[in-house]
Amino acid sequence: MKWLRVLFLVSVAIAVASGCARLKPESARDDWSVEKFYSEATHALSKKRWELALELYQALEARYPYGPYADQAHIDTIYAYYKKEEPESAIAASDRFIRLHPAHSGVAYAYYMKGLVNFNEHRNFLDRWMGTTDVSDRDPRAARESFLAFRELVNRYPQSPYTENARQRMKHLLNILAMSDINIAEYYFRRGAYVAVVNRCKNVIEEYQQTFAVEDALGLMAVAYQRMGMNELAQDSLRVLKINFPESEYIPQITAGQYSTQRGSWMSRMFKRRPDDS
């Protein structure tokens, strides 16, 4: 039993030593100035040591909660969470900064990062690297939150260095949101819920006028009216479709009464549009 006692004492000694080793860096920061905290945190960030950077930024804010260094530490915390792939924490940090510092110049960045985090949330690995995967059939919540954050940035800070990039992303997001509605409309169509189809298509036409999904909305709405026997409204929709999209693949299908919702992904259809249609 003696060797068990020795082993226990050794284990305790190792644990105590390990604990001291962990505590040492904390105690060593007792006399750090705010500049020292920020310098060390920024260095950790530059070395991609995200966890250490977050620890130091948070320690800085706790020790020196007011002033430009604390504000910048909060902003850098958003970026660190983003790079550490903790989207919920990054969004929470963005919202907190916006709430606490509504007049700060860094609010533009906070809105941009909130939009960017949500933007990346609605894309998977293939989306980011190949850009070919249909993301319109997923939950549009993240895309909608991203669009709203970018819109707030564009409206409130039109001269921000992040604004033009936000505008470009908003165009993509509008197409995503519009095609999400088209996918829902097609779901209703396959189940014969034609009134719901028309309502969803009207929403696309009214809310997403500059997207290529308007062609899909007009075509699908014309077919839904046909199926309900509302031929005059069907012809009105078809006429608008022909005027705006004279080469639409919907036109011969509707005329022949052989409409199918199986037309390939929205991404492949987007590339068939003329540049000014998208």
MOBEL-V134284 format. One record per helix or strand. SS is the DSSP state (helix for helix, strand for strand). FROM is the first residue (numbers start at 0). TO is the last residue. If there is no record, write none. Layout:
ss:SS from:FROM to:TO
ss:SS from:FROM to:TO
This chain:
ss:helix from:1 to:27
ss:helix from:33 to:45
ss:helix from:49 to:62
ss:helix from:67 to:82
ss:helix from:86 to:99
ss:helix from:106 to:120
ss:helix from:124 to:128
ss:helix from:140 to:155
ss:helix from:162 to:189
ss:helix from:193 to:206
ss:helix from:212 to:226
ss:helix from:230 to:243
ss:helix from:248 to:255
ss:helix from:265 to:269
ss:helix from:274 to:276
